[in-house]
Amino acid sequence: MQNFSDKNRHNMELRSTSSREERGFSNFNPKKARAHANDAMSKVFRNPLILDAIFTKVPLPDLKAFRLVSREWADVASTLLGKLAYLHTNKLFTYKWIKFRQVLPVNDKLTRRLLISGEFDRSIPSNNKKADVTAKVLTHVANVSHLTREIKFVAARKEFVPPFLEGIRVLGSTKAHGISILSAWEDDTMYTIPAEACRKLAPQPDLSSLTFKIFSDFKILSEISSYSRNLDRKHNRTTGCYEFQPLVQIWLEAAPNLTTLDVAASLYPNLEGCKSLKILKFKFVTCKVHFPYLDLDNVTKMLGQVQDSLVELELSQYMGDGCAVKETQTVYELPVMSKLTSLSIRTVNVYRIRGFFDEDHFPKLKTLSVHHGSGKSSLSSHLNLWRGHSGVESLALTMDFWTSGDEEDFEGKIIHLFPAVKEFDLTLKNISYTSIPTLNRSIESFKMWDLERVDVVVDWVKRCCVWVEVLKAVSVFKGDKSLLFSYIDVSEDQFSHHIQDLVLYSRGFKRVEISGRVEPEFMERIRPIFEASGAGDAIDNMENFSDENQQNMTLQSTSSSRPEASLPNLIPDSTEVNANDPVSNVLRNPLILDALFDNLRLPDLKTARLVCHDWNDVGLTLLGKRAPFHINKFFTCTASKYSGVPPVNEKLMRRLLISHKFHPSFGLVKRKAELLTKALTQLTQLTREIKFVITTKEYVPVFIEAFRILGSTKIQHINIFNNVKTLRAQDYQRLTPQPDLTSLKLQTWQDFRSATGCPSHLQIWIDAAPNLTSLDFKGCFYPHLEGCKNLTVLKFEFSPRYVDKDGLNLHNLIKMLGPNQ
């Protein structure tokens, strides 16, 4: 389903609680939860405070599923869902024959945030019926006027706007705090919103936030004659853009207590009645023919209407750098923004107002954010419009290109204009290795500020050598330093070559993050290197940033003053754990964590390790029990020798997997065989289970010889899966007894002719396990079980090959069962 919500919000569809799909979710077992309802642990998990703390840290799909566990869980989960997700109200309505069916019942807590979009049930094909649904969403869903706090209306057609407004009128005054209206109709539509549709609305005293995103990009006909011939059939372009002014205005007039306005449209809203407006985000949408320029007189007039209330202002323009730019304009009535503390200018090339940007007109300005483009959109030319401002303490600078040439003394101008900067946010885009000298020169100049905090973001850099140079350059700043490399896409070889330098130069930073396209296998291989280098548990499975099988990674310097603080890419809105909080103490209890983590999926279990040391300890223990450790991939080979065994937490060595997948540096089968020998001979006493997938005959003697070197182990279960069709039969010497080995699973697909006995490479494991209690055997052989005096469970599946014309040999079967009957 298409996501119409914000970055950290999601859409939501309701399903009947009898849905088979929801009953079968894998993360929790409802029957198990109800069976232990009276248990002390169950009582802990029915505590609303504990549930709320836990549920805020799970993804929305799991949160939906949690509602099925019990009434207590449903109550807490529904409350959180109502705050985090939009209820997709369109799909509550279905149509049969000539009338609508009754609206599906909805939990009141889920109606807190409503989404009205262009997606309808299949039973509603016509636009007329869809328009009816748009109005009925507001009037037929129970308690909207009393319970709903936010409405997002995504208009797929302009024809849906009047029904939406009519539904609002029927509701009258509501408790809604936020309304968003977004255009999603096609360009050059012929329909015009009628004037009578924009009649006055009932007062909305609780409405404090309004958002309008209205884009009407009319197509341009190549010839005037073509336009004339189609005038009777085409939309009247000369008046088309003005139809949205009344739509915006009726909402502004209905919201006497409006504090936040976010508008992107080809219009200048009248803010005369917005006496309480604190935050204004204004993006002028250039309409290619009729609105090619921004009228700065209209902008300053609009700002003058809220000059005594506005605290935060953001100015930008849609397609600003791509359209014609007017010369600097002199505006004679300049407002004094007496309370404004934060100013952001996204497109400096169009907001060129002479005599406006200074301390006289922005006396309380503390935070300034500007976007530095190139050419005519250069910030250098815009800085000439500024006069010094000693009150700016936080400066955010975005650089599309960082090159030398026309930007002489750019840094000096900024420092001269804003001498009191304490916090510096720098975003660099499209930076290359040739830009490093200019970057070094600029940062050397910026050192003149007595900075307390520096946050640097570098986008779209695909060479690790540039990362290293940026790290070195930024490291000279004073104060707390953070650096983010985003949208990266580098090869493993390139990254591995620079990994030591990245760790070395990140030492002085509070946090260094690397985010982008990284294969999961690559992450698993580099994590031990970071851990061994002192970066701690800084790299793990993060929020999915790009494709489904790609992950973010974060390198966090060990010099961080908050080593247990939550990582921003892991869990949104999470905070550092407070050791003195009762809920925090509960969530640190190993017994509670063990019960909770036992029901998490492996990806969630891995990410839960990053919350704090206590979660990491329990998470590692459970991972060691549930997930096999892929030992092949933790070795690399350089020239004629391998790089050694990377450090691995011993708890993860409980279960091992040996397969056919090796690091790309191992090309020859001989090298891979040598690796397996070295890996297996360094097993810890904590290893309890091994799964060995035979993909080539050379690995069999290596695996057996390694165990002969180890002698007796603590291994309790061995799983051998033979995926080689032909394997030469040979005799192997007996292994050292394995007294702890109680379970064997042996599967083979070999094609031995006249096979009456079990091949030696499998039989020696049965003979080496005097205390064997469980044997799962699948193949075309009959193992010898004379020594298995303690065997209590036997699973035998005969899998004949084409040479076994007679199939199962009952004589051999009875002979195998005889000693253990």
N, C-alpha and C positions, 0 to 999 in steps of 0.2 A: 504494500500500500504506500502511495506517495506520501512523503512527510511534508506537511505544510507548516509545521511548528518551528520553533527556534532550535538552535544547535543542541541544547541540552534538554529538549522537551520532545515528547513523542505523542503520536496519535494513539487512539485506543478504540477498539471495537468490543462490544459486549457480546457474550455468548451465553447460551443457556448453561446452567450448572450441570446439566446432564450430558454435556458434550463429551464424547469419547476422547477427543483430542486433549482436552484439559484434564480429564481424569487420568490420562496416561502420562503426565509429565514426569520426567525422570529425576528431578532434583529432590523431591520429597515424596514420601509414601504416606498418604492420608490414613490408611488403615493402621499402619504402625504408630502414627502419631496419636490416634484415638485410643489405641490399645493401652497406651501408657499415660493416659490422661490423669491418673491419680498418682503417678510417680512424682517424686520430688523434683526431678529434672524437668518433667513436663510442666510442673507448676511455675518453674522459673521461666519457661518459654511461653507462658500465658500471661506474664506480667507485661502490661502495655508499655511501660517505660523501656523495658529490655527489648521488646518486639520493635518498638519505634527506632531504637538505636541500631538494631540489626537490619531492619528492612530498608533503612535509608542507604544501605551499602550494597544493595543487590540490584541487578538490572531489571528493567520493567517487565520482560517476559516472565522472570521468576516471581516478581511481585504479584503479577496477575495470578500465577499458579498458587501462590501462598494462600490466596483467599479460600481455597478449597480444603485446607487442612482442618480448620475448626472455626467456630464463630468468633473467637477472640482474634484469631489471625485474620479473618475476613474483615473485621471491624478496623483493625490497625492498617491493613493493606489497602482497604478501600479509601481510607482517609488520605494516605500518602498518594495513591493513584489520582485522587481528585486534585491534589496539589501539583503533581508532576506531569500528568498526561491530559490531553484533550479528549473529550468524549465526542466521537465522530457521529453527530446526531443525524446526518442524512440517512444513514443506513438503518436507523430505527424504524423507518417508514417503508411499508410495502403496499402494493396496489393490486387489487383483484377485481376483475370485471370493471365495474363503473364506480367503484368507491375505494377509499383507503381502508386498510385493515387497522385494527386497534394498535396503538403504539406499544412496543415492548416495554415492560416495567423496568425501571432503572433505579438503582440504589441512589438515594439522595446525595450521598457523599461524592458520587461520580459526576454530578452535574455542576461541580464547582467551575469547571472550565469547558466551554463548548466550542466545537469546530463545525462550521457550516461551509462545505466545499462544493465542488462540482461533481463529486462522485456520489452516485445514487444507486439504489437497489435496481437489479435488472428488470424488475417488474414495472419500472417507471421510465419508459423510453422517451416520451415526448417532452419538449421544453416547457409546454404549458403545465404539465403535471409536476415537473421539477420546480417550476416557479411556485406552485402551490405548496410543495414540501418546504421550500425555503421559508415561507411564512409560518407554516404549521410547526416547524422546529421550535419556534419561540413560544407558540401558544398552546401546543399540545403536550410538550414534555413538562411533567409536573414540577411545580415550585421553581421555575426558572427565575421569576422576578424576585424571589426571596433568597434563593440559595446560590445562584450563579454569580461568580465574581469576575469572570473573564469570558469574552466572546470574540472569536476570530472568524471573520467572514471573508472567504476567498471566493470572489465572484467570477465564476467561469464564463458568465455572459452578463452584459450590462442589463439585460432584461430581468435579471434576478435582483437588482438593486431595489426597485420599488417594492416588491414583496417583502424584502428584508426590513425596509423602513416601516412598512405597514405593520409587520409583526412587532416591531419595537413600540409603535404607537398603541397597539392593543395591550401590551404589557404595562404601559404607563411608566411611572417612576420605578426603578429597579435598585438592587443592591450591587450592581456591577461596578467594579473598580477600573476595569480596562476594556476597551473596545478597539479591535483592529480590523481595518477594511483594506483588503488587498485586491488589486485587479489581476485577473487571469484570462481576460477575454482576448480574442484575436485582434490583430492590428486592422485598422481601416474598417471597423464594423460600422454598419449603416444606422444602427439603432442609436437614438439619443434619449438620455434620461429626461422624461418630461418634467416641466417646472413644478407641476402640482404634486409630484412625488416627494419634493423637498420642502414640504410644509413643516411648520414648527413642531419640534418634538417636546414631549413632557420633560420637565426638569429632572436631571439625574444628579442629585446632590452627592452621591457616593462615587461618581465617575471622576477619577483622578488622573487617568492615563488614556491618551488617544494616539492611534497609529494609522496613518494613511500611506499606502504605497500604490499610487495610481499612475500607470504608464500608458500613454496613448501615443504610440509611435506611428503616425499616419504615413502611408506609403507615398512616394513622390512619383508622379507620372512624368515620363521623360519628355513629353511634348505637350504644349498648351492645347493644341488642337485635340489631342487625345482626351485631355481633361474636359474640354467643351463638349465633345461628342457623348461623353458618359456622365454629364452633369446631372441628368435626371435620375441616374441609377446609383451614383456615388454619394458618399456622405459629404455633407457641407463642411469642408475643412476650415473655413474661415471662422466658424463658431464652435467647432467641435471641442477644443480644449477648455473652453469657458464653462461647459456644462457641469464640471466637477466642483467649481467654486461654491455653489449653493449646497452641495452635498457635504463638503467639509464644514461650511459655516453653520449649518443647523446643529451639528454636533458640538461645535465650540460654544454656541449660544445655550445649549442644553446642559453644559458642564460648568456651573459657576465655581466649582472648587478644583478645577483642572490644575494639576501640578506638572504633568509631563506631556509633551507633544512631540511626536515624531512624524514628520510629513515629507514625502517624496512625491512631487507632482509639479505640473507646469502652472503654478499659481502662487500667489502671495496671500496667505490667510490673514484675515482681519482679527487681530488679537486684542482689540479694544476692551472686551469684556473679561479677558483672562487675567484678572488681578492677582491670582495666586500662582501663576505659572512660574515654576522653578527651573525646569529643564526643557530646552528647545533644540531639536535636531531638525535642521532644515536642509533638504536636498532639492535643488531646482532641477527639474527634468527638462532638458532641451528637446523641443519638438522641432525637427529639422527645418521646417519651412516657416512656421509662425512664431517660434520662440528661439531664435538662434542665439540671442544674447540674454544675459542676466541683467535686469534693471536694478542697479544698486540703490537708486532713489527709493524704489519700492522696498528693498531689503532694509534700509535704515529706517524707513517709516514704520515697517513692521516691528523692528527692534525697539523703536521709541515707545511703542505701545506697552512694552513689558520691561522697560529699562529699570524700573524700581523694584522688580520682583525676581527677575531672572538670575539664577546662580550658575547654571551650566549651559553653554552654547556650543553647538556643532554646526559648521557651515560646510556644505559640499555641493557638487553638481554632477548629475548623471551625464556621462559622456563629456565631462568638462575638458579633458585634454585633447579630445578629438574634434572639437568645434572651433569656430572662429573666436578670437579673443579681442575684446574691446580694449582700447587704451585705458590707462588709469583715469578713473572718474573722480571729479571733485563734487562732493555732496555737501550742500550748504547747511543742512540741518542734521547735525551729527548728535545722536543720543549719548548720554553719559550712563553707562551701565554700572550703576552705583553699587550693586550687590554681586556682580558677576565674579566668580572665583576661578572658573575653568572655561577655557576657550580652545576649540579644536577647529582648524581650517584644513579641510581635506584637499581642495583644489585652489591653491593660492593664486593661480593665474586669473581667476574670474572675480575674486574678492579683493580687488585692488582699489581700495577707498583711500584717497589722499587725506591725511590729517586725522585719521580715526584711530589708528593702532598706537596708542601711547598711554601713559599713566594717568593722564587727565580724563580720558574717556573710559578707562578700565582701572579705577583706583584700587580695587581689591583683588585684582587678578593674581592668582598663585600658581595655576597650572596652565601651561600652553602646549598644544600639540599641533604640529604643522607637517605637511606632506611636501617633500622636496622632489619635484619632477626634473625635467630637463628642458633646455631651449627656452621657449616663451613661458613655460610653467615653472621656470627656475625660481627657487626661493630667494636667491641672491637679489634678483630684481625686486622681489616683494619686500625684502628687508629694507630697501631704501624708503619704503613707506612708513617704517616704524621709527619711533623715537624711544630712547632708553626707558626701561621699566625695571626698577630695582626691586619690585615686589614679587617677580616670578621666581619661584623656588623649585618648580618641577617642570622640566622641558622634555617633550617627546618629539623626536625627529625621525621621520621616515624618508629614506633616500632611495629613489628608484634606480639611480645610477650614481656611482661614486668614481668620478674621473677628474683628472686635472685639466686645466685650460681656462675656461671662462669663469671658473669659480675662485678666482684669486682672493685671498684673505677672507674667504667665506667664514672660516672658523672665528677669525678675529672680529668680524661684524657681529656674530652671535654673542660672543663673550662680552663685547662692548655694550650691546643692547640689553643683555640679561646677565649682569654680573653676580647675582645672588643665587644662582642655581645650585641646589643641593642634591636633587634627584634627577638622573638623566636616563631616558629610555631611547635607545638608538636602534632603528630597524634598517638593515641593509639588504638591498635586493640586487640581483644580477651582478654581484661582485666577482671579480676574477683575480687571477694571480698578479696581473699587471696593475691592479688597483691597490695592492698592498702598500707600496711606498706612499701613495696619497693618504691611505688610511692611517698609516703610522704618523704622518705629518699632522693629520687632523687630530688624532688622539693626543699627540704630544701637546697640541694647543689647548685641547679641552682639559688637560691636567691643571690648568690655571684655576679652574673651579675647585672649591673645597667640597668635593662630592662625598655624600654619605651612602648613596646607593646608585648602582649602575646596572641596568638590565639591557642586554644586547640581543637582538634577534637577527639571524642571518638566513635569508631564504634562497632556495634554488642554487645552492653551491654543490657541485657534483664532483669536486676534487678534494680528497682528504688533505692534500698538502696546503690548500687554501684554509681549511679548518685550523690546521696547526698554526699558520701565520696569523689568523684572526685571534686565536687564543693568546698567542704571544703578545699581539698588539694590545688587546683589551686588558691583559694582566697588569699593565702599568697603572691602571686606574686605582684610586683610593676607594675606601668604603667597601660595602658588601657588593660583590659582583656576581651576576648570573648571566649565563650565555645559552641561547637556544639555536641549534642548527635545525631548521625545519625543511620539509619537502626534499629530503635527501634521497639519492638513488645511486648507490655506489656498489662496486663489486667487492666480493669478500677479500680478494687478493689485495686490492688497493687499501681497504680498511685495515687488514691485518698488518700491512707494512707500516702503518702510522699509529697503531694502537698504543704503543709505548709512549710516543710523543704526546698523544692526546691525554693520557693519564698523567704524564709528567706536568704538562702546562695547565692542567685543571686544578692543581693543588691549592692555589690561592683563591679559588672561586667558592661561593656558597653553593652553587648548583650549576652543572653543565648538562644540558639535555640534547640528545640527538634523536630526531623524530623523522620518520619517513618510511620508505619502502625497504623492508628488510625481511629476508626469508627466515622462517622460524628455526630451521636447522642451523643457520648462521648464528642466530642469537644463542642457541644452546652451546655452540662451540666457543663463543667469545666470552660468555659469562664467567667461566673459571679464570680466564686471563685477567679480567677486571678485578675479580675477587682476590686473586693472588697478588695483584699489583697495588692493593690497598683501597680500591674503590668501593669495597663492601658489596652488599647485595643491591647494587645499583641498577642492574639490568635484569629485567624479567618480562613476563608477558604483560603488555600494557593494553590500553584501549585500542581497538582496531582502527588504525588511522587511515588505511588505504584499502587494499583488496582484502578479500575474506581470509586468505592464508598469509597475510603479511601483518607485521606487528611494529609497534613503536618500541624504541629502547631509550633508556635514560641512563646517562653516566653521571653519578652524583659524587662530588668531591668529598673526601673524608673530613675536610676541614669545616664542613657545615656546622653551624651553631645549633641546628635543630636536626640531629640525625634521624629522629623518629617521625619527623613531620611527614604528612601524607604527600605523595607525589601527585601533581595536578593531572597527569594523564591517566591515573589509576581510577580513582573514585571521585566524581564531581561533588563539590561541597563538603568533602570530609575535612575533619580538623584533627589537630594533634590530640592524642589521648591524654586526658587529665587523670593522673594517678589518684587524686583525692576524691574523684567523683564516684558515687556508689555504682552507677551504671558502668563506668569504666572498670571498676574492680570486678564486676560480674563478667564483663567481656574479656577480662584477662585471666579468669579462672580456667585452668587447663581442662577440667572436667566438662565445663560448659562449652569451651572452644572445641573440644574433641567431639562432643555431640553435634555441635553446629556444623563443623567442617566436614563431618562424616557424610553429610547430606548435600555437599556442594559438588558441582561438576569439577573436573580436573582444571580447566582454564581458570575458573573462579578460585579454586584452591590455591593455584599458583599466585594469582594476584593478591589474594588475602595475606600472603606472606609479607607483603610490603607495608602493611599497616603499622606494625610495631614489632619489637623483638619477641614478645610473647606469642603473637600470632605466627611469626616466622618459625618459632620453635615447634609449635604444635603442627603447623602446616607441613614442615619438613618431615616430621614423623609420619603423618598420614600419607604424604606423597611417597615416602619410602615403602609403605605398605601397599598402596594402590597402583602406583605407576612403575613400570619397569624402567630402569636406567639404561639408556642406549649407549653402551660403552664404546662401540666402534667409533662414534663420531667425535670422541674427545681426544683424538690423536691426530697429529699432522706429521707430514714427512718432508724434510728439507734435505736436498742433495742425497747423501748416502745414509742418512740416519733419521730416526724419528725424534720428535721434539720432547718426548717424555710424557708422563701422565699428569695432566693438569690437576690442581687441587679440587677435590670434591667433598662436600659435606658427607660424612659417613652415614648419616641417616638415609641418604638417597641411594646408598649401595645395598639396601636390603634386597631389592629385586633387580636382576640384571637381564638385559636383552642383548644377544649377540646375533647379528643378522648380516645381510649382504651389503648393507649401505655403509660406505666408508667415506672419509674425507677425500675430496678430489685429488689431493696430493699423493694418494696411494694408487698407483696405476697397476702394478704387477700383483698377481695373485700371491707370489712368493712373499712380497712385502706385507701383504695383508695377513698372511699366515703368521709371519713373525710378530706382527702387532698383537694378534690374538694371544699368542704365547706370553708376551710381556704383560698384557692386560690381565689375563687370568691369574698369573702368578702373584699379582699384587692385590688379590681380593682381601677384604677385611673380615674379621670374625663376625661382623654384623650381617653379612650376606646370608640370606635364607632361601633364595629362590633364583634359579637360572633358567632362561629359555634360550635354546640354541637352535637356530635355523640353519640347516646344512644346505648351502647353495652350490658348493663345489667340493669334490672329493678330497682336495688338499686340506680342508679345514678339519676333517674327522680326526686324523692322528694328532693334529695340533691340540685339539680340545682334550683328547684323552691324555696326552703327554703332560699337559698343564696340570691336570688333576693328579697325575702321578707325582709331580713335583710338590704340589700342595700337601699331599698326604691326607690325613683325616681333617674334615672341615665341619662347620656348623650348619651346612646346607640341609634344608628339610625337603625341598622339592626341586626336581629337575624335569624340564620339558624339552624333549628333542624332537624336532620336526625335520624330517629328511625330504628335501625338495629336489633331490638329484635322482633322475630316472635310472641311471646305471651306476652302481658303486661296486668296485672290485671287492670280492669277498676275501678277507684275510683274518688271521687270528691275532688277537691282542692279549697281552699279558694281563693278569688280574690286577685290579686297582686296590689301593689301600682301603680297608673297610671304612665305610661312612656310617657310623652308628646313629647319627641324627637324621639320615635320609629315610623318610617314611613315606614319601609320595613320588611316583614316577609316572610321566606321561610320554609315551613313545609312539611316534607316528612315522611310517615309512611307506614309500611308493616304489621301491626297487623292483626290478624285473628279473629276479633270479629264477632260473628254470630248475625244476625238481626241488623246490625249496621245502625242506621238511623241518629244519631247525631255525632258530633265531640267529641272525648274523652276529658276529662277535662284538662289533662296535655298539650293539644295543644290549646284548646279553651280559656284558661285563658290569653294567650298571645295576642290573638285577642281582647279580652275584655279590656286588659290593655293598648291598643294603641289607644287613641281617635283621633290621627292625622294620622292614618295609611293611606297611599296612594297607597301602592303596596303590593299585596299578591300573593305568588306563592305556591299553595297547590297541593300535590300529595298524593293520598291514596284512601281508599275505604269508605270515610266518606264525609259528607256534612256539612261544618262549618257554624255556625250561624253568619251572618254578619249584624244583625240589628243595631249595634252600629257604624258601619264603614261608617259614613256619608261623609268622605273625600276620600273614596277609588276610585281611578281613574284607576288603573291597576290590573286586576285579571287574573291569570293564574291558571286554574283548570284542573287537569288530574286525571281521575277516573281509579284506578288500582284494578279491582275486583279480589278477591281470589276465590278458588274453591267452597266456600259456596255460592257465589253470582251467582246463576245459571241464574238469569234474567239479570245480568249485570247492566248497568247504569239505575237508577230509575229517570225517567224524572220528576215525581212529586216532588221528593226531590230537584232535580236540579232547577226547576222553583221556588220552595219555597226559596231556597238559594239566587237566583238572584233577587227575588221580591223586597226586600227593597232597592236594589242598582240599579234598572233598569234605 
